[in-house]
Amino acid sequence: MSALPTSSTDHPPHGHPENITTASTQTTDKPATSSHPPPSKPDPTLSSNASQRGLSSTAAARSTEFSSLTIKLRQALRQFPDFPSPGILFEDILPIFADPSLHEALLRALELHVTHAYSDAQKPDVIVGLEARGFLFGPSLALRLGASFVPVRKKGKLPGPCETAGYQKEYGEDFFQMQSDGVKPGHKVLVVDDIIATGGSAAAAGLLVKKLGGTLLGYIFILELDFLKGRAKLDAPAYTLLSS
């Protein structure tokens, strides 16, 4: 960003520097054909080691695919200086959703992250998306993962019995709500949003998950205003997809 945003609200416009470490590409040892491999290296000719070699090759391919996808996504972002006010560099993520191939790339990258970061036993049952930009990709990601999608909205926007959690904004307190039957006790949950800024709204969503008896696996964001140190407010692992 060319300058820091003048507002410290949790959901400022998309002026986001990015912050993530992408997965590193793994390499596999070439089979030894002229001599027996040392004890520290498995013999590639043994069938007992074939499955391990296959796993390494698959992991390397997925890492390469992930790196390619994130590069494509970063290149798709548009920057608008001094919007919506002087001193803010606005990072526009909407071109990703305007192009079907980029939209697919976003979902695939997120899917690769989740399947790599969480074992089958930890597979999320629910994706919780924050109002409003978490709604852009949360439902599609949930569908790909075979999970349900549950929205978190501002107080008074959802019908029926709701659980409520407050969070601090620059000029006072605001409230998030989730329908009381959205998350069941024992459900494993990921919270998603486009950006993490001060972390207050994401933390409120995590609190709602816990109030309803869910297990909070972590948070996923596309971008991060890392100078606001919002992830310090979160009590579960936070992951940001794109970095500069």
C-alpha positions as CSV (number, residue, x, y, z in Angstrom):
1,M,0.0,0.0,0.0
2,S,1.2,3.5,-0.7
3,A,-0.1,4.7,2.6
4,L,-1.9,3.3,5.6
5,P,-5.7,3.6,5.6
6,T,-7.0,6.4,7.8
7,S,-9.8,4.2,9.3
8,S,-9.2,1.3,11.7
9,T,-12.6,-0.3,11.3
10,D,-12.5,-4.0,11.0
11,H,-13.9,-4.1,7.5
12,P,-12.3,-1.2,5.6
13,P,-12.4,-1.2,1.8
14,H,-10.1,-3.5,-0.1
15,G,-6.9,-1.6,0.6
16,H,-5.0,-4.7,1.3
17,P,-1.3,-5.6,1.3
18,E,-1.1,-9.3,1.1
19,N,0.5,-11.8,3.5
20,I,1.0,-15.5,3.0
21,T,3.6,-18.1,2.6
22,T,2.8,-20.4,-0.3
23,A,3.6,-24.1,-0.1
24,S,7.1,-25.0,-1.3
25,T,7.6,-27.3,-4.2
26,Q,9.0,-30.7,-3.2
27,T,11.4,-32.7,-5.2
28,T,11.9,-36.5,-5.4
29,D,15.1,-38.5,-5.6
30,K,15.9,-40.0,-8.9
31,P,16.1,-43.8,-8.9
32,A,19.7,-45.2,-8.5
33,T,20.5,-47.6,-11.4
34,S,24.2,-48.1,-11.1
35,S,24.6,-48.8,-7.4
36,H,22.5,-49.7,-4.4
37,P,21.1,-46.7,-2.6
38,P,22.6,-45.9,0.9
39,P,20.6,-46.8,3.9
40,S,19.3,-43.3,4.3
41,K,17.5,-43.4,1.0
42,P,14.8,-46.0,0.1
43,D,15.4,-48.4,-2.7
44,P,13.1,-47.1,-5.6
45,T,13.0,-50.6,-7.1
46,L,11.2,-52.1,-4.0
47,S,7.5,-52.3,-4.3
48,S,7.3,-51.5,-0.5
49,N,8.5,-47.9,-1.3
50,A,6.3,-47.4,-4.4
51,S,3.5,-45.8,-2.5
52,Q,5.8,-43.3,-0.8
53,R,7.2,-42.3,-4.1
54,G,3.7,-41.8,-5.5
55,L,2.8,-39.6,-2.5
56,S,5.9,-37.4,-2.9
57,S,5.1,-37.0,-6.6
58,T,1.5,-36.1,-5.9
59,A,2.5,-33.6,-3.2
60,A,5.0,-31.9,-5.6
61,A,2.4,-31.7,-8.4
62,R,-0.1,-30.1,-6.0
63,S,2.4,-27.6,-4.7
64,T,3.3,-26.6,-8.2
65,E,-0.4,-26.2,-9.1
66,F,-1.0,-24.1,-6.0
67,S,1.9,-21.8,-6.7
68,S,0.7,-21.3,-10.3
69,L,-2.8,-20.5,-9.2
70,T,-1.8,-17.9,-6.6
71,I,0.4,-16.1,-9.1
72,K,-2.5,-16.0,-11.5
73,L,-4.8,-14.6,-8.8
74,R,-2.4,-12.0,-7.7
75,Q,-2.0,-10.7,-11.2
76,A,-5.8,-10.4,-11.5
77,L,-6.1,-7.8,-8.7
78,R,-6.6,-4.2,-9.6
79,Q,-5.3,-1.3,-7.6
80,F,-7.0,2.1,-7.3
81,P,-5.0,4.8,-5.5
82,D,-6.8,7.2,-3.2
83,F,-10.1,5.3,-3.1
84,P,-12.4,5.7,-1.3
85,S,-10.3,8.4,0.4
86,P,-6.8,9.9,0.0
87,G,-4.0,7.8,1.2
88,I,-5.7,4.4,0.6
89,L,-4.6,2.0,-2.2
90,F,-7.8,0.0,-3.0
91,E,-7.1,-3.6,-3.9
92,D,-10.0,-4.8,-6.1
93,I,-10.7,-8.5,-5.9
94,L,-13.8,-8.4,-8.1
95,P,-12.0,-9.2,-11.4
96,I,-11.5,-12.7,-10.0
97,F,-15.3,-13.2,-9.9
98,A,-15.8,-11.6,-13.3
99,D,-13.7,-14.2,-15.0
100,P,-14.9,-17.9,-14.8
101,S,-11.3,-19.2,-15.1
102,L,-10.1,-16.9,-12.3
103,H,-13.1,-17.8,-10.1
104,E,-12.3,-21.5,-10.6
105,A,-8.6,-20.8,-9.8
106,L,-9.6,-19.2,-6.5
107,L,-11.8,-22.1,-5.5
108,R,-9.2,-24.6,-6.5
109,A,-6.4,-22.8,-4.6
110,L,-8.6,-22.7,-1.4
111,E,-9.5,-26.4,-1.9
112,L,-5.9,-27.3,-2.2
113,H,-5.1,-25.4,1.0
114,V,-7.8,-27.0,3.0
115,T,-7.1,-30.6,1.8
116,H,-3.4,-30.1,2.6
117,A,-3.9,-28.3,6.0
118,Y,-6.6,-30.6,7.4
119,S,-6.6,-34.4,7.5
120,D,-9.7,-36.4,6.6
121,A,-10.5,-36.6,10.3
122,Q,-10.4,-32.8,10.5
123,K,-12.4,-32.2,7.3
124,P,-14.7,-29.2,7.9
125,D,-18.4,-29.9,8.3
126,V,-19.3,-26.2,7.9
127,I,-18.0,-23.2,6.2
128,V,-19.0,-19.9,7.9
129,G,-18.9,-16.8,5.7
130,L,-18.9,-13.2,7.0
131,E,-21.1,-10.5,5.7
132,A,-20.7,-9.5,3.0
133,R,-17.7,-10.5,0.9
134,G,-17.4,-13.9,2.6
135,F,-20.6,-14.7,0.7
136,L,-18.8,-14.3,-2.6
137,F,-16.8,-17.6,-2.3
138,G,-17.9,-19.3,0.9
139,P,-20.9,-21.2,-0.5
140,S,-18.9,-22.4,-3.5
141,L,-16.0,-23.5,-1.4
142,A,-18.4,-25.3,0.9
143,L,-19.9,-27.2,-2.0
144,R,-16.5,-28.3,-3.2
145,L,-15.6,-29.6,0.2
146,G,-18.9,-31.3,0.8
147,A,-19.7,-29.0,3.7
148,S,-22.6,-26.8,4.6
149,F,-22.5,-23.0,4.4
150,V,-23.7,-20.8,7.2
151,P,-23.8,-17.0,7.0
152,V,-22.8,-14.5,9.7
153,R,-24.7,-11.3,9.4
154,K,-25.2,-7.9,11.1
155,K,-27.7,-8.0,14.0
156,G,-31.3,-7.9,12.8
157,K,-30.7,-9.4,9.3
158,L,-31.4,-13.0,10.0
159,P,-34.9,-14.5,10.9
160,G,-35.6,-16.9,13.8
161,P,-33.6,-17.6,16.9
162,C,-30.1,-16.3,16.7
163,E,-26.9,-16.2,18.7
164,T,-25.2,-12.8,19.0
165,A,-21.6,-11.7,19.5
166,G,-20.3,-8.1,19.7
167,Y,-17.1,-6.6,18.5
168,Q,-15.4,-3.2,18.7
169,K,-15.3,-0.8,15.8
170,E,-13.6,2.6,15.6
171,Y,-16.7,4.5,16.9
172,G,-18.4,1.9,19.1
173,E,-19.6,-1.7,19.2
174,D,-21.3,-3.7,16.5
175,F,-22.9,-7.1,16.6
176,F,-22.9,-10.2,14.5
177,Q,-25.5,-13.0,14.5
178,M,-25.8,-16.6,13.4
179,Q,-28.9,-18.6,13.3
180,S,-29.0,-20.9,16.4
181,D,-29.3,-24.1,14.3
182,G,-26.6,-23.2,11.8
183,V,-23.8,-25.0,13.6
184,K,-24.4,-28.2,15.6
185,P,-22.4,-29.3,18.7
186,G,-19.3,-31.1,17.4
187,H,-19.3,-29.6,13.9
188,K,-15.9,-28.8,12.6
189,V,-15.9,-25.2,11.2
190,L,-13.8,-22.9,9.0
191,V,-14.5,-19.2,9.0
192,V,-13.9,-17.4,5.7
193,D,-13.8,-13.7,4.6
194,D,-12.1,-11.7,1.9
195,I,-9.8,-9.7,4.2
196,I,-8.6,-9.6,7.8
197,A,-8.0,-6.1,9.1
198,T,-8.3,-5.5,12.9
199,G,-9.7,-9.0,13.4
200,G,-12.7,-8.0,15.4
201,S,-15.4,-9.3,13.1
202,A,-13.6,-12.5,12.5
203,A,-13.1,-13.1,16.2
204,A,-16.9,-12.5,16.7
205,A,-17.7,-15.1,14.1
206,G,-15.4,-17.5,15.8
207,L,-17.1,-16.8,19.2
208,L,-20.5,-17.6,17.6
209,V,-19.2,-20.9,16.4
210,K,-18.0,-21.8,19.9
211,K,-21.3,-20.6,21.5
212,L,-23.2,-23.1,19.4
213,G,-20.9,-25.9,20.3
214,G,-18.8,-26.1,17.1
215,T,-15.1,-26.8,16.9
216,L,-13.3,-23.9,15.3
217,L,-10.6,-25.3,12.9
218,G,-9.4,-21.9,11.7
219,Y,-9.8,-18.9,9.5
220,I,-9.2,-18.4,5.8
221,F,-8.8,-15.0,4.1
222,I,-7.8,-13.9,0.6
223,L,-5.9,-10.7,1.7
224,E,-4.6,-9.2,5.0
225,L,-3.9,-5.8,6.4
226,D,-1.0,-7.2,8.3
227,F,0.1,-3.9,9.9
228,L,-3.2,-3.9,11.9
229,K,-2.2,-7.2,13.5
230,G,-5.7,-8.6,13.4
231,R,-4.7,-12.2,13.7
232,A,-3.5,-11.5,17.2
233,K,-7.2,-11.4,18.2
234,L,-8.0,-14.8,16.8
235,D,-7.8,-18.0,18.9
236,A,-7.4,-20.4,16.0
237,P,-5.0,-20.6,13.0
238,A,-5.4,-17.9,10.4
239,Y,-4.4,-18.4,6.8
240,T,-4.1,-15.7,4.1
241,L,-4.1,-17.0,0.5
242,L,-2.3,-14.2,-1.4
243,S,0.9,-12.4,-0.6
244,S,2.8,-9.6,-2.3
